[in-house]
Amino acid sequence: MSRAFFLKCLVLPGLVLLSGLLICQRARSAEAWPGRAGQPLEQRYRGDIKKLHLGIQSHLDKLQKSGEQEFSLLGELEHINTKLSLQKIKLNVMEENLRTQAQQLAEKDQDLALAAKEKEKARLHLEKRLRAFYLVGETGFLNVAFSAKKLPELLLFNNAFRRMLEYDHEIIIKYRKTIVQLQRAREAQALEKTVLENFIARTVQEKKTLADLRGAKKQLLTMVRTRKGLYEQALREMQKAETNLTRSLTRLEIRQKNQAKGFVLNRGRMPPPVTGRLVVRFGTARGGKSGKGNTAQGITIATEDGAPVRAIFRGKVIFTGYKLGYGNMVIIDHGLQYVSVTARMEKINVKEGQSVEQGEVIGTTGDIATLFAKGLYFEIRHNLEPLNPLKWFSKKGISEIETGAPPDKVGENAMQPL
């Protein structure tokens, strides 16, 4: 098993697990860190949840593949174990046959030794008979003349002696054939033993190879199970992080809804955007003209140059910039389709997408005015419908802007945005 494969099986899932832990930690600390680089918290939550969804799906796929690999390895191990069992049985049978062959070879060696011994005895016996026959010689005239026995007796003795020699010779030939047969049988059994030994050696080698393969498969199975365990742990951490982020997102959405409701619930309690004097009221006719299109849709407050302009309630800035007829403008979304519009500012201090709190400075007033009028212009809209801002201010705030002294006179024909 290579080192690179070991690293791939164990280290990489460990890194993924560490990534899941980091995401989980970030989910737990998300509420304590409102955003990063101006990124809204809700957007951050949704982005992290999306990443976790992808990570969870990826790990589910990896878990499935690991499970399939584990199942495959278990099947291979079962097959290897079956083959090893068969090899063991086969090896036991061959070893028993080998012992039988060795015993038979030993018996053949004993038979050969006995046959050789009997052959040697027969040979020595035959030599003695031949020597005696040589000394006696063939029955001739002199044997007959000088023998005490009669001729028939001599002939009978001679024939009997010859038959004994022939019998002994046949016995030697028989022993010789027996020895040859025994030698051939022994050679055949020795060859069979050699073949059996070679076959046993190959079987032992196959058994060793299977055992090594089983060891490698077991090691691989251990690594696969370890990797599967790491994937499962990482998956649990990611699912936990997803749950935490989802809960945080839910709490954030509830908080945002409550904040939006808070704008409505704080109607009549909010401070005006600037300190000064109310010079144009909501709904008043502009330039002495009457009619819906000629009434003021907001209020105008005269104030000193450089006065701070503040948000009347918390919300999210959805527009900053210059608008014809309005000058520098900031629009803040307070939720539930309620927005506040503040215009005719010298300087804007906030950016689009920025969250602001009640009383936070969003700009300053100055001597730069629109083409038609001076003074800070302010309005509140709901679903694009203009509302009377004075109904949203506190009594103290209304009193301050109604009794405040303007720094200079605001033109009566101040143009109000439509």
C-alpha positions, 0 to 999 in steps of 0.5 A: 500500500503506497504512502500516497494512497494512505494520504489520499485515504486518510489525510484528505478526508481529515482536511474536509472534516477540518473544513466542516468544523471551521464552517460550523465554528463560523456558524456559531460565531456568525451572530457575533460578527454582523458581516464582513466587507459590507456583506449583509449578514443574511446574504452571508448566512445564505451563502454559507448554507449553500456551500454546506448544502454542496458539501453535504451532497458531496459527502453523501456521494462519497459515503455512498461510494465508500459504502459500495467499496466496503461492500465490494471489499467484503465480498472479495474477502469472502471469496478469498477466504473461501478459496483459502479454505479450499486450498487448505483442504486441497493441501491437506489431501495432497500432503496425505497423498505425499505421506502415502507415496513416501510410505509406498516408496519405503515399501518398494525400497524394502521389496527391492532390497529383499529381491536383491538379497534373494537374487544374490542368494540364488546367484551364489547357490547357482554358482555352487551348483555350476561348480559342482556340475563342472567338477562332475562333468558330462557323463562319458565313457570314463564316467561309466567305466570307472563309476560304481553306479550303473549307466542308467543311474548316471544318466538319471543323475545327470538329467536331474542335476541339469534340471536343478541348474535350469530351475535355479537359472529360472529363479534368477531370471524371475528375481531379475524381472521382479527387481526390474519391475520393482525399480520401474514401479519405484521410479514411477512412484518417485516421479509421482512424488516429485510431481506431487511435491511440486504441486504442493509447493505451488499450492503453498505459494498460491495459499501464501499469495492469497493470504497476502492478498487477504491481508492487503484487502483487510488493510484497504478495508480498514482504510476505507472504513476509516475514511468512511468514518471521517466522511460521516463525522464531517457530514455530521459536523456539516449538518450540525453547522447547516442546522445552526446557520438555518436557525441563525437565519431564521432568527435573523429573519424574525429579527428583521421582521420584528425590526420592520414591525418596530418601525410601525410600532414606533409610529409617533416616537421617532426623532426628526432627521435634523434640528431646525424649523419646519417650513413646509408641511405635508399636503400643503399647496405649493406656489398657491396652487391646489390639487393633488399634483401640487401638494407637498408629499413631504416636509421641509426643515430649515437648518444651519449649514453643516448640521448632522442629518440622522436616520429616524429609525434603523434600516438599510440604505437602498439608494445614495446619490444625486436626483434632479429636483432633490439634490443629494438624496438617501433612501432607507428601507425600514422594512414592510415596504416603508422607506424614508427619503432624505434629500438636499444634503451637502454631503452623504456619509453612507453607502448603498447596502449599508445598515444604519441605526436610529440616530446614525449620521447619514449626511450633513446640510450645507449651502448647496441647494437645489435649483428651486429651494433650500432646506432639508427635504424629508418624506416617508412612503409606504408602497410608494404612497407618501405619508405625513412624517409628522405623524411618525415623529415624537411630540418633542421632535415635532415641537422642536421643529415647529418652534425652531428658528430657521437660519434663513428664509426658505422660499415659499415657492420651494419645489416639492418632489412628486 
